[in-house]
């Protein structure tokens, strides 16, 4: 029996929503994790930002 592939593990299909395009310039809409580096975005909560990869939490004031 053939096994169907469901996609690459760990990839986010909504990664395009993490960037904003204004003409020729692109900017990030979410904060990048300071511990993990480029390509790892932090989740936005009401009072904090958290990294799902390393668990870093930054509280908003």
TIVO-640119 format. One line per field, with one value per residue: residue in one letter; x, y, z of N, C-alpha, C, O in turn; residue number from 1. Coordinates in Angstrom, 2 decimals, padded with zeros to 5 digits. Example, Ala and Ser with C-alpha at 12.3 -4.5 7.8 and 13.67 -1.06 7.14 Angstrom:
2
type = [A; S] $
neast = [013.19; 012.85] $
nnorth = [-005.69; -002.25] $
nup = [007.80; 007.08] $
caeast = [012.30; 013.67] $
canorth = [-004.50; -001.06] $
caup = [007.80; 007.14] $
ceast = [013.20; 012.90] $
cnorth = [-003.30; 000.03] $
cup = [007.80; 007.87] $
oeast = [014.24; 013.41] $
onorth = [-003.32; 001.14] $
oup = [008.46; 008.04] $
seq = [1; 2] $
This chain:
61
type = [X; X; X; X; X; X; X; X; X; X; X; X; X; X; X; X; X; X; X; X; X; X; X; X; X; X; X; X; X; X; X; X; X; X; X; X; X; X; X; X; X; X; X; X; X; X; X; X; X; X; X; X; X; X; X; X; X; X; X; X; X] $
neast = [000.82; 000.58; 001.92; 000.65; 002.12; 002.17; 003.28; 006.07; 007.56; 007.19; 006.98; 005.40; 002.36; 001.31; 003.30; 003.63; 002.04; 003.58; 005.11; 005.18; 004.50; 005.52; 005.44; 008.57; 009.79; 010.14; 008.89; 009.05; 006.28; 006.08; 007.94; 011.35; 012.92; 015.31; 017.09; 017.05; 017.40; 017.47; 014.57; 013.01; 010.09; 008.30; 005.44; 002.54; 000.99; -001.51; -000.21; 002.45; 005.33; 006.19; 008.47; 008.12; 009.97; 012.30; 011.23; 011.50; 010.30; 009.01; 007.85; 005.37; 005.14] $
nnorth = [-001.19; 002.22; 005.03; 008.10; 011.32; 013.86; 016.32; 018.46; 017.98; 020.22; 022.51; 025.62; 026.44; 028.98; 030.90; 033.04; 035.03; 036.19; 038.18; 041.49; 043.24; 046.13; 047.71; 047.63; 046.79; 044.54; 043.58; 042.26; 041.01; 039.84; 039.27; 038.20; 035.42; 035.96; 034.14; 031.83; 032.84; 033.97; 033.30; 032.02; 032.68; 034.48; 033.70; 035.71; 036.87; 038.14; 039.47; 038.83; 037.56; 034.51; 031.84; 028.99; 027.09; 027.17; 028.03; 030.55; 033.39; 036.62; 039.32; 041.81; 045.31] $
nup = [000.00; -000.86; 000.89; 001.88; 001.69; 004.10; 004.26; 005.07; 008.18; 010.82; 009.32; 008.58; 007.22; 007.15; 006.96; 005.28; 006.29; 008.25; 007.25; 005.82; 002.88; 001.30; -001.49; -002.76; -000.48; 002.28; 005.47; 008.80; 010.61; 013.04; 016.07; 016.16; 017.63; 020.12; 021.12; 019.47; 016.88; 013.40; 011.42; 013.28; 014.65; 017.20; 019.16; 019.50; 022.32; 024.59; 026.73; 026.45; 024.59; 023.13; 022.43; 020.53; 020.05; 021.76; 024.15; 025.26; 026.97; 026.76; 028.48; 027.92; 028.55] $
caeast = [000.00; 001.34; 001.69; 000.54; 002.91; 001.33; 004.03; 007.30; 007.32; 007.71; 006.79; 004.18; 001.75; 000.93; 004.51; 003.48; 001.39; 004.56; 005.79; 004.35; 005.17; 005.17; 006.19; 009.79; 010.35; 009.43; 009.19; 008.49; 005.18; 006.27; 009.27; 012.23; 013.47; 016.69; 017.90; 017.11; 017.94; 016.65; 013.69; 012.17; 009.24; 007.69; 003.98; 002.08; -000.11; -002.01; 000.73; 003.81; 005.76; 006.84; 009.08; 007.69; 011.12; 013.16; 010.46; 011.80; 009.12; 009.28; 006.61; 005.15; 004.81] $
canorth = [000.00; 003.47; 005.91; 009.48; 012.27; 014.93; 017.58; 018.48; 018.15; 021.45; 023.67; 026.36; 026.89; 030.38; 031.70; 034.27; 036.06; 036.76; 039.25; 042.50; 043.76; 047.49; 048.03; 046.83; 046.45; 043.57; 043.72; 041.20; 041.45; 039.22; 039.37; 037.05; 034.95; 036.39; 032.98; 030.90; 033.55; 034.24; 032.25; 031.50; 033.77; 034.31; 033.80; 036.91; 036.71; 039.43; 040.12; 038.29; 036.89; 033.25; 031.05; 027.61; 026.20; 027.10; 028.35; 031.88; 034.23; 038.03; 039.96; 043.17; 046.23] $
caup = [000.00; -000.86; 002.02; 001.45; 002.44; 004.62; 004.26; 005.83; 009.60; 011.38; 008.46; 008.85; 005.97; 007.23; 007.11; 004.48; 007.11; 009.16; 006.53; 005.20; 001.69; 000.91; -002.70; -002.93; 000.82; 003.11; 006.89; 009.62; 011.46; 014.35; 016.63; 015.99; 018.91; 020.31; 021.46; 018.33; 015.72; 012.23; 010.95; 014.36; 015.09; 018.51; 019.18; 020.17; 023.25; 025.07; 027.63; 026.32; 023.36; 023.49; 021.37; 020.61; 019.86; 022.95; 025.35; 025.77; 027.17; 027.01; 028.90; 027.45; 029.64] $
ceast = [000.87; 000.94; 001.67; 001.41; 002.02; 002.04; 005.26; 007.00; 007.95; 007.53; 005.45; 003.58; 001.38; 002.13; 004.43; 002.82; 002.36; 005.34; 004.79; 005.13; 004.62; 006.01; 007.36; 010.36; 009.49; 009.83; 008.50; 007.37; 005.29; 007.72; 010.05; 012.82; 014.95; 017.62; 018.10; 017.66; 016.94; 015.80; 012.80; 011.38; 008.60; 006.17; 003.59; 000.86; -000.50; -000.95; 002.17; 004.05; 006.49; 007.38; 008.65; 008.82; 011.93; 012.43; 010.73; 010.51; 009.57; 007.95; 006.56; 004.77; 003.79] $
cnorth = [001.25; 004.36; 007.35; 010.37; 013.43; 016.27; 017.46; 018.77; 019.45; 022.67; 024.32; 026.85; 028.37; 031.31; 033.00; 035.38; 036.70; 037.90; 040.22; 043.10; 045.15; 047.87; 047.09; 046.34; 045.42; 043.81; 042.59; 041.76; 040.86; 039.33; 038.08; 036.69; 035.33; 035.23; 032.06; 031.55; 033.68; 033.03; 031.65; 032.67; 033.44; 034.47; 035.04; 036.58; 038.09; 040.18; 039.66; 037.78; 035.63; 032.56; 029.60; 026.63; 026.04; 027.45; 029.72; 032.69; 035.64; 038.70; 041.39; 044.05; 047.22] $
cup = [000.00; 000.33; 001.50; 002.33; 002.86; 004.62; 005.14; 007.30; 010.08; 010.50; 008.75; 007.54; 005.97; 007.39; 006.32; 005.29; 008.11; 008.53; 005.95; 004.04; 001.38; -000.29; -002.88; -001.60; 001.54; 004.56; 007.65; 010.48; 012.86; 014.78; 016.42; 017.35; 019.00; 020.62; 020.26; 017.07; 014.58; 011.86; 012.02; 014.94; 016.43; 018.38; 019.97; 021.03; 023.76; 025.90; 027.47; 024.91; 023.78; 022.25; 021.56; 020.50; 021.15; 024.24; 025.94; 025.85; 027.49; 027.32; 028.39; 028.63; 029.21] $
oeast = [001.81; -000.23; 002.57; 001.44; 001.22; 001.41; 005.44; 006.27; 009.11; 007.89; 004.49; 004.23; 001.16; 001.98; 005.10; 003.02; 001.98; 006.16; 003.67; 006.31; 003.41; 007.15; 007.18; 011.31; 008.26; 010.97; 007.50; 007.49; 004.64; 008.62; 009.48; 013.17; 015.73; 018.82; 019.20; 018.31; 015.73; 016.24; 011.93; 011.94; 008.38; 005.69; 004.22; -000.16; 000.11; -000.82; 003.03; 003.12; 007.33; 006.82; 008.82; 008.66; 012.22; 012.95; 010.25; 009.70; 010.41; 007.02; 007.56; 004.15; 003.39] $
onorth = [001.34; 004.42; 007.76; 010.22; 013.92; 017.28; 016.48; 019.71; 019.75; 023.77; 023.65; 027.60; 028.95; 032.42; 033.98; 036.56; 037.67; 038.52; 039.83; 043.43; 045.33; 048.31; 045.90; 045.55; 045.43; 044.19; 042.04; 042.86; 041.36; 039.47; 036.99; 037.58; 035.07; 035.32; 031.55; 030.89; 033.51; 031.89; 030.84; 033.54; 032.27; 035.29; 035.38; 036.09; 039.09; 041.40; 040.05; 037.59; 035.67; 032.68; 029.04; 025.45; 024.93; 027.18; 030.02; 032.69; 035.85; 038.64; 042.10; 043.59; 048.08] $
oup = [000.79; 000.72; 000.76; 003.55; 002.07; 004.96; 005.85; 007.61; 009.76; 010.91; 009.14; 006.81; 004.91; 007.91; 006.67; 004.99; 008.76; 009.20; 005.61; 004.19; 001.21; -000.14; -003.11; -001.59; 001.42; 004.84; 007.19; 011.01; 013.78; 013.95; 016.49; 018.12; 018.09; 020.39; 020.04; 016.26; 014.76; 011.96; 011.70; 015.61; 016.76; 017.60; 020.97; 020.54; 023.40; 025.77; 028.26; 024.13; 024.68; 021.16; 022.65; 020.80; 021.58; 025.32; 027.03; 024.92; 028.37; 026.52; 028.42; 029.59; 030.00] $
seq = [1; 2; 3; 4; 5; 6; 7; 8; 9; 10; 11; 12; 13; 14; 15; 16; 17; 18; 19; 20; 21; 22; 23; 24; 25; 26; 27; 28; 29; 30; 31; 32; 33; 34; 35; 36; 37; 38; 39; 40; 41; 42; 43; 44; 45; 46; 47; 48; 49; 50; 51; 52; 53; 54; 55; 56; 57; 58; 59; 60; 61] $
